[in-house]
Amino acid sequence: MTPIETDYLVIGAGAIGMAFVDALLTDSDAHVVMVDRHHRPGGHWNEAYPFVRLHQPAAYYGVNSRELGEGTKDTVGLNAGMYGLSSGAELLAYFEQVMQQRFVPSGRVRFLPMSRVVGSDEVESLVTGARQPVKVRRKVVDCTHSRMQVPATTPPRYALAPGVRCVPLNELVRISQPQAGYVVVGAGKTGMDACIWLLGQGVDPDSIRWVMPRDPWVLDRANVQSGDDFFMNTWSSLTRQLEAVIAAEDVADLMLRLEAAGEWMRIDPSVMPSVYHGAILSKPELAQLRRIRGIVRLGHVKAIDAERMHLEKGSIPLAPGALVVDCSATGIPSVEAVPIWQGDRITPQWVRSFSTVFSAALIGHLEATMGDDAQKNALCTPIVPPTLATDWLRMLLVSMNNQHLWSKHPRLQQWLAESRLNALFNTASRVRPDDAEKIALMQRYRQTVKPAMARLTGLIATLA
């Protein structure tokens, strides 16, 4: 069979692969073959629960060349006053449009859905089993490094006795009759979304038991709004974080300072959180979660039988007829980082905390415009996704180091200023010389950068 020839073979057409290829198309004349096991682009969004929404404004998500969302603010609901949150259905439609209206018509992208890469040089159809060789002229781009896990495709890691009713939260929208009660397993954003959805449907909070192995810190969505309208709020938030770092006596004190500054929030004010996954909530959403009093803090679930739930630190009764809602999938595991550029392979990873698509777009831009892999790797230290609350320090320091290195490259600075996906930071390039209040805030922020980086280094050393 005649091999497919291409410059880049991209494994995965999820958000990472789409953002990378979009940047490559913009900044080079490269040809690309994209392979994905799903029938359409969008990656894990194809398996997400029906009521899923982005945590953050649409300005931070998608691909650089195409706006996501309408840039409108919600006027009602738990997100009122802030930019609207794109739904999973909107995201799938958006990525399909990017593929069909930009990538494929370019004549430089070939999309092979329902397929997988076998070995290093063949693509296999998941439908027919037919294999076709691929000749890659430049590099293979592995966009699957994050090992994303979602409840719909990740079975529970605890044992279930026959007769126990346990479903992923995707199934909640298919309920056809009232339940005796609900047990939500998992304290990540998925578990939070399940609880908020149940409460929004009118479920009595006392009918919900929420298994929370470890309490998480969460972020206030009001502090991560995009655009010039929120400039003062967003840059004040960034500045407060660095000022908290500088003033902190130790790591525990830093977390309390971040909370006092309104940067971090906890679900139960009486329980000190120990984990951090970057979940973002509005204050009204947090208020809803605080209505649930039946929080179980006995560690992870080990097994569930007809009458009891067995956890690491004890067991509790399982109410007769209760529906167990599994939200225990890890989401983005803390997979060990590897160099992004390694010979004929590129492995996109975060180069700024939680900035999945921005990172992929930046990597694509550098691949297209900079020839030396060692120089590219020097500019892009990968960030391992967090688990513990203390991981926030490490992530912030790597992000700041990367940002400092980018600032020394004028052409890269221009790309950052123009990048749609850099919405958190590129507002600074639009500050007018006569806007004294914004300029004063920017100066205050810049004055904190070097001492904050030095203090972060010291605090991280105490963790070792």
N, C-alpha and C positions, 0 to 999 in steps of 0.2 A: 504494500500500500504506500502511495506517495506520502511522505511526511508533511505535516504542517510546518511551515517555517515562520518564525517570528523573532522579534528582538527580545521581547520579555514574555515569559510565561508566568501569569499571576494566578496563584492558587487562592481562591476565595473571592467572591463578589459581594461580600458584606460591606459595611461602612468603610473599613480600612482599605480594602482593595479598590473600592470606588473612588475614594478620596485620593489614593496614590495615583491611579490611572488618570484621573482628571487632571492632576498637576503635570503628569508626564505628557499628556496630549497638548496641554497649553504651552509647555516650555521646550518641547522637542518634536522631532518628526518620527519618533519611534512607532513601531507596530507592536500590538499587544494581543495575546490570546488569554482570555479569562476563563477559568474553569471553576465550576461550583456545583455542589451536590444538590442544591435546590433547583426548582423549576424557574426561578426568577431571581434577580438580584435582591439584596437586602439582608443576606446572612441570617443571623439569629432572630431578626424581626419576623421572619417567616414562621417561627415557632412561639413567638411571644403571646402572652395572654391578651384577650380581646380588648381589655380596658387599659392596656399599657400606654403610658405617655412618656415623653422625654422628661428628665429631671429638670433640665435647664432650657433657656430660651432657644428657639430654632436657629438663631443667628450663630450659635456655636456648633451647629451640626450640619451634616450633608457633605457636599463637595464645594470647592472654592468657586467654581464658575457659575453656579446656579443657586439663587435664593431658595431657602426653605421657609415655608409659611408666608403669611401676609404681613408680618410686622405689626400686628394689632395687639392691644392689651385686653386682657379679660376684664370684664366689668362686673361679673357676678361669680359666685362660687369660691372655692378655697384658694384660688390663685388670683383673685380680684386685684387689680391695680398693677399686675405684672404681665410681661409678655406671655402670650399663649403658648401652651405646651403641645407640640405635634403628637398626634396619636400614632399607634403602630400602623394603622391602615394608611394614614397620610404618608408615613415614611416609606412604606412599600411602593405606593404609587409614585412617590418622588424618585426613588431609585430606578424604578421601571422607566420613568420618563427620561432620566439622565442616560440610561442605557440606550433606549430606542430613539431618542431625539438628539443625542450628542455623540455618544461613543460609536455606535454601529454606523450611523450616517457619515462619520468621519472617514470611513474606509480603512481605518487603521486599527480597529478593535474587532476581534472575533470572539463572541460569547458562546461558550459551550456549557449550557445548563445540564442538570441531571447527569453530571460526569465527575470523575475523580482522576487525579494523576496517579499513575502506577509506576513505581520505580522512579527513574529520573528522566524518562524520555518517551512515555506513552500516556495517552488519555483514554480512559475506559468509560463507555456509556453505562450508566446504572440501569438503563432501560433495556438495552439490547445485549450488553456485554461486549460489544464490538470495541476493538482497540485500534488506536491510530497513533503512529509515532509522531513526535514533535521534535523539531530541530530548533534549539534556542540559540540565537546568535549572540545574545548578550548575557541576560541573567534570569534566573528563576526568583520570583518574589513570593515568599511564603507568608500569607496574611492570616494564618491559622495559629500563630504562636501563642496567642492569649488563652486558647483552650476554653473559650466561653462556654458556660454551662447554664441551661435554663430548665425549669422544672418539667416542661413538657417532654423533654428528651433525656432527662437525667433521673433514673429511678431513685427512690429514697434509699439512703444508706442504712436504714434501720429495718429490722425484721417486722413483718406484718403477719399476724395470725389469720387463718381463714375466717372470712366474715367481717373483718375490719374494713370499714368504708374509708378509703384514702384516695384522694384525687389531687392532681396538680391544680393550681389555681385557675388554669385555663378552663376547667370544667365548671367553675362557679356560675358562669353565664347560662349554663344548660340546666340549672336546677329547675325542677318542675313542681316541687311541693316543699312546704316548710320543713326545716330540719330541727331536730331536738336541740342542737347546739353546734358550735363550730370550734375546732381546735386548729389554730394556725401554727404550723411548725416552721420556725425560721424568723430571724430578727433583721434580715437585710432589707433592702428596698422592696424586694418582691413581697416579703411578709408584711411590710408596712402598707404596700398597695392593696394587699388582700384585706387587711383590717379596715382600711379607709373605705374600700369598696363595699364591704359588708355593712359598715356603719351608714354609708350613703344610701343603702337599700332599706334602711330602717331597722336593721337587726339590733336588738337590745344589747348594749355593750356587756351586760352581765351574762349573755349567752355565748360570749367569745372567750376562749382560753387561748392565750398567746404564749407559746413556748419560746423563750428568749434565752438561748444558751449563754450569751454574754451581751451586756448592754452596749449599744453603739453610740458614738457621737454622731450627730447629724449637722448639716450646714443649713443656714437660713437662705432660702431662695432669693430673698430681697437683696442680698449682698452680691449676687452673681448675675444681675440683670445687664443686658447689653445696650449699646447705643449711647448717643450723646445725652439723652434725657436723664440717664442714670449715672452720668459721669462722676458727679460728686459722691454719690453713694458707693459706687463700685471702687473708686480709687481711695476713698476713705477706708473702706473695708480692707483693701490690700495694705494700706499704711498701718492700720490698727494691728493687723497680724504681725507685721515686722516689729512694731513697737512693743508688742507683747513678748516677742522673742528676746528682744534686747533687755527688757526689764525683768525677765524671768529669773528667779533664784535657782530653780531646778525644773525638771520636766513636769513634775506634778503641778508646780506653781504655774508653769506656762499654760497648761490645759485650763486651769481655773481662770487665768487672765483672758484666754481666748473666749471662754464662756462669759465672763463679765463684760467683755467688749462687744458681745452680741455676735461673735463669729461662729461659735460652736453652741449647740443645744443638746440637751439630753431628754429622753422620754420621761424618765422619773427623776425629779429633782433630788430625791433622797438616795439615789444609787449612782455611784461613780462609774461611768462607762470605761471599758477596757479595749474596745475594738473601734476601728474606723475604716469604713469602706467608701466614704465620700457621698453617702446618700444625702439628697437635698430635699428639704421640706419647706413648705410655707408655715408660718406661725399658726394659721387656722388648721392646717393638716396636723400639726403637732398637738394642738388642742383636742382634735378628734381622737388621736391615739391615746391621749391621757385619760379619756373616758373609760378605757378598758382597764378594769381592776384585776382581772384574773390572769396576771402575768406569772408564768412558771419559770423560776430561775434555778433549775436543778441540772444545768448542763445540757448536753446533746441527748436526743432521744436514742435509745439503744434498741428498743423493741416495743411493739404495741400489741396487746392481746385483747380479747373480747371485753375485759373488765378493767384493765389497767394500762397505763403508760409507764414504761420503765426507762428512767433516765440515768445519767452518770452518777447523780448524787441522791437518788431516791426514786420512788414511784408514786403515782397519783391515780385516783380512780378515773376511768373514762366513762363519761356520762352515756347511758344507754341511748343509742340512736344518733350519737354525735357524728358529724362528718369531719374527718381529718383532712385539712388542706395543706398539702406539702409545698413548702416554699424554701426547702433546705438546700437547693442547688447553690453552688459556690458563687455563681455569677462570673466574675473575672478572678480566677485563682492567682495566687502569688507565684507565678511561674518565673524561674530564674532567668535573668537577662542574658542575652548573647550579643556580640557585636552586630550592629545592624547590617554593615557591609562586610561580607566574608567571601572574597573571590568572586565566583559567579552566582552568588546567592545574596538576596536582600531579605532581611527579616524585620519588617516594620514593628516598632514598639513605641510606647509613650516616650516622648522627649520633653513633655510638660505634663504635670500631674493631671490625670483624668481627661486630657485633651486628645482623645482617640483620633478623631478625624483631622484635627489640626496637625498632629504629629505625622500622620500618614501623608498629608499634603506637603508638609515641609520636607519630608524624606523624598517624596517624588520630585519636588522642585530641585533639591540638591543633586539628586541622581541625574537630572536633566541638564544641570548647569555647571556642575563641578566634577572634574575628572578624577581627582585623587581620592581613593577610598579612605586612606589614612586620615586625610584632612576632614572628610565627611564624618568619619567616626569620632574624631576629636571634637567636632561641633555638636554631636548628638549622643551624649551618654544616655543609655536606656534607663527607664524608671521601672522598678518592679512594683506591681500593684500592691496595695497595703492590706494588712490584716489587723495588726495591733495599732492602737492609738499612737504609739510612739513612732510608727512608720511615717507619720505626717512630717516629722522633722527631716528624715532622710529624703523624702520626695521633694520637699520644698527646697532643700539645699541643692539637689541635682537640677531642679528646674531653674533656680537662680543662676547656677553656674553655666548652664546651657545658654540662658538668656544673655548673660554677660559676654559669652563668646560670640553670640550672634551680633551683638552690638558693635563688634569690631569689623564687620563686613558691610560696607555701604550698600552693595547691591542686595544683600540679604535683608538689610534694614528696610529698603524700599519695598521688597516683597512683603515683609511683615506689615508695613504700613498700609498696603493695599489689599492684604488678604482678608477676605470675608470671614474666614474661620478664626482669625485673630481678633475677633470682636471685643474681647475683654481688654486688650491692650492698645489696639490701633486707634481708639478714640483720642489718645494723646497726640497723635499727628495732626488732629484737626483743631487743637486748642489755638485760639486767636491770641496775638500778642497783647491785646488790650483786655483779655479776660483775666483780671488780677486774681480772682478767687481760685480759678482752676490752676493757674500758674503757681500760686502759693502752695496748693495741695501737691502738685507735682514735685515741687522742690522739697517739701516735707517728706514725700515718699522716697525721693532719691537720696536724701540724707540718711535714711534708715538702712539702705541696701547693704553697704559694706559692714557696718557694725552688726547687722542681723546675720549676715553670712558667717562672720567670725563667731558670734554667740551660738549659732546653730552647730558649728563644728565642735565647740566645747560641750554643748549639751549632748550631742550624739556620742561623744567620747565617754560620757558618764554611763551611757547605756551598755557599753561593752563590758 
